[in-house]
Amino acid sequence: MRRIHRRGALALSAACAASALLAVSGCERKSAPAAAAAPPEPALPATAIGSVEITQEDIDWFRRSKAEWIDCESGAPSIVPPDLTLEQFGEALDGAASPAVERFTTVASAFFLHASFAQGHYAFQPPFGQREAFDVTDEHIRLLQRANWRTFMIDCKRPYGDFTHFEIDMADILGMPLKKDAKGRAQIGKDAEQRMDALHADMLYALQAYIRFARLNPGRYVVPGLSLTRFVSRPLCRPVSATRVALYQRALKAAGPHPDSRRTVALNEAAAALFALD
């Protein structure tokens, strides 16, 4: 997997997306316990504020999405909806409203907020990329949770924090020791940096495992509006707490139906809190 120089502006345009490494989805879980259905969620009434219906058809459709590598800047994985290329997805996000993109945004948001995803051994059938199986570790999950997500794509320039030297951010997330050089710049050492580079490349496979195996049942789920979701989403890898859902619904109700700047700010803050890590 080629790495691009880290300097320069982030580009998520169709031109950048066209250079991505395309991958074909399709896989199955080896161990029966992890493949079992998620515990039933408490049913929400159809009138629950901010809620949407997610059907089994929606879930099966989402699982046909694929993880693809965006090969610009430092490079990073993304989720591409079924039946779209990465380039088409980029164009759809930049263009007019698309029913397929709106559906994907809603269903992916339900997964990111309400699905469970655990470390374990996952088998890909047929092989995904060059791999027939992949072991998702606690490190992969922590990085999925804390990455800089942009419209279901991890930020290519600063994937995990504020540094273009993203290995430093990764090491910090994973609790590795950081040292200072003579100029006061954070360093982790050559061996650790190489391990972070390999771990970053493997996030493509971790994300594909998430798409195929994260556990979500059909039902009604509270998700933010489409415009909010695209800027604050992140896979929590465990269901959002009922407390956070209730706080979001309270903020949504208090904001009222009429758009203005104060309402926009309030809803942005509420959506960000909904996706925040505990």
N, C-alpha and C positions, 0 to 999 in steps of 0.2 A: 504494500500500500504506500504510494508515494506521498511524502509530506511536502507541503508547499511552504515557502518562507513565511514567517509569522508576521512580518511588517506589512503595512498597507491597510486600506479600508476593508471592512467586512462587506462581502457581496453575496446576497442570496437571490440574485436575479436569475432569470431563465438561462442567461448565457453561462453563469457559473454552474447552475444546476445541470446543464447539459453535459458537463464534463465529469459528472459523478460516476462512481463505479456501480453499475446496476447489478442487482441481485434478485434471484428468484425465490419466493417464499414457499413454505410447505414443510410441515414437520409434525412429529408426534412424540408424546411423552413416554419414556421407558417405564418409569415406576408408577404403578397404579395409584398409590395414595396421593401423589401430587396432581394427578389428572382428575381426581374426584371433584365434583361440583363444589363451589363455594357455599358456605352456610347460607340459608335463606335470609335475605334482608327483610326487615320490617316493612310491610307494604305501606307506601305513601298514597294518600287519596289523590285522585286525579286533579283536585283543586289545589294541591300543595303548591305554595308560591315558589316559583323558580324551578319547578320540577319538569322533567321530560320522561316520556316512555321509551325505554330501551328494550327492544324485542330480541328473541333468539336470532331472528334473521339479521338484525343489526349487529349482534355479537359475531355471528358467523361471517358477516361481510367484513367487519373490522379485522378479523383474523386473516383475511386475504390481503391485508396491507403488507408492505415489505419494508424492511430496514435497508436504507441505501446510504452510501458514503458520499458526502459533499466534498469534493476534492479541490477546495480552495482555502487559502490561508493555512491554518494548522490542520484543517480537515476535521470533520465530525459527522456522526450519523444523524439520519433523519428518518421519520416515518412517512411513507408515501401511500396515499389511499389506493384501494383496489382499482384496477383498470386505468390508472393514470401513470404516465412516466414522471420522473422527477422534474423534468423540464415543464411538462404540462401542469403539474402541481404548482410550481413557481409562478407560471403565467396566471393560473386561476387565482392565486392569492393576491397577485398584483392587479387583477382585472375586476370585472363585474361579478356580481353574486352568482354563485354556482350551486345548484342543488346538491351535487356530489360533495363539494367542499363543505357546505353547511352541514350535511349529514355526518361527514367525517369529523368535523369539529365537535359536534354534539356528542357523538359516540366515543371519540377519543377522550373527551373531557370526562365522560362518565367513567371510563377506564382509569384515567389518571387520578381521579378523586376517590373512587369507590372500589377498585379492584384490589385483590391481594396478589402479591408476587414474592416468592421465597427463593432463597439460594437452593441450588440443587443441580442434578445432572439432567440435561435436556438432549434428546436425540432429534436430529433433523432428517426427515424423510420426505422427498429426496434430499440429498446433501444441500446445505446452504453455503454458497461460496465454495470453499475448499474443505468444509468441515461436515462430518457426519454427526457430531455431537459437541456439546459445549457445557462446561461447568460454570454456572453462575455462582459467584461468591458474594460474601457480604460486602467486599470492596466494590464490586460492580453495582450492587444495589445502592450503596451510599453515593456513588458517583451519579447514577441515574437520578437520584433524588435531589442532588445539589448542583447539577449542571445548569448552565445558563440556557434555558430553553427559549426558542423563538419560533412561534407558530409550528410547533411539533418538530422543530429542527434544533439541534444543539448548536450554539453560536460557534461558528468556524474560527473566529479570531481569538476569542476568550472563552473557551468551552466551560471552564469551571470556576471562574472568578474574575478578578480584575487584571490579571497578568497575561500578556501575550506569551510569556514564558510559562505556559499553562501547567507544566510539570510541578511547579512550585505550588500552585493552587491544589493540584491533586494530592500532593504530599500533605498539605495542610488539612484537607478534608479527611484524609486517612490517618491523621495523627502521627505522621512520621516526623522525626526531628529535623529542624531547619537550622542551618548555620549561616553565619554572616562572613562574607569575604572582606578583604581589606578596605573596600569602598562601601561597606555596609549593606551590600546586596545579598538577598537570601540565596542560599545554595543548598542542594541536597546531595551532591556528589554524582559522579558519572554513572556508577552502577545503579543508583536509585533512579536517576533520570532515564536510563535505558528501560528500567522496569516500568516506569510510568508511561513511557512511549508505547510499550507493548500492551499495557493495560488499556490505554486510550484506544488503540487499534481494535482491541477485543470488545470494546463497547458496541460495535456493530452487531456482534453475535449476541451479546446480552440483550440488546434492544429487540432483536428478532425473536429471542426466547420470550421476552415480555409480550410482544404482539401475539404470539401464538398461545401462550400458556398462562398469562395473568388471568386470575379467576374472577369472573363477574357473572351473576345470574340475571336473567331478564327481570325487569321491574321498573318502577319509577325512581328517578334519581334527581337530586338537586344539582344543577350545574349553572355556572354563570352564563350570561349572554355571549353570543358569538364574538362580538368585538372585544369583550373583556378576556375571554378564554385565550385568544390568540397571543396575548401578551403576558399572561401570568401563569400559564399551565406548567405543571411539572408532575411526573409520575410519583405519587406518594408511596406506592408499593404496599400500602395497607389502607383500609377504608378510613376516610376522613371521619373525625369524631362527630357524634350527634350534636355536641355543643357548638362546634364550628359551623355546622349546617344551620342550626337554629339562629346563631348570630348573623349569618349571611342573610337568611330569610327576613330577620328583623330589620336589617339595614335596607334590604330591597323594598320592604313595605314602607319604611320611613322615607325613602327617597322619593316615592310617589311616581306617577306616570309621566310627568311633564319634564322634558330634558332641559337642563341648564347646567352651568359650569359647576355649581355646588353638588348637584346630583351626580354628575360625572365623576367628580373627585371622590364622593362618598362610595359610589359603586366600585370604583377602581380599588379603593382601600379595602372594601369588604371582600372583593374577589381575591385580592392578594392574601388576605388573612385566611380565606378558605383553602388556598393552596399552600399555606405556610406549613413548615415542618414543626411538629411538637418538640 
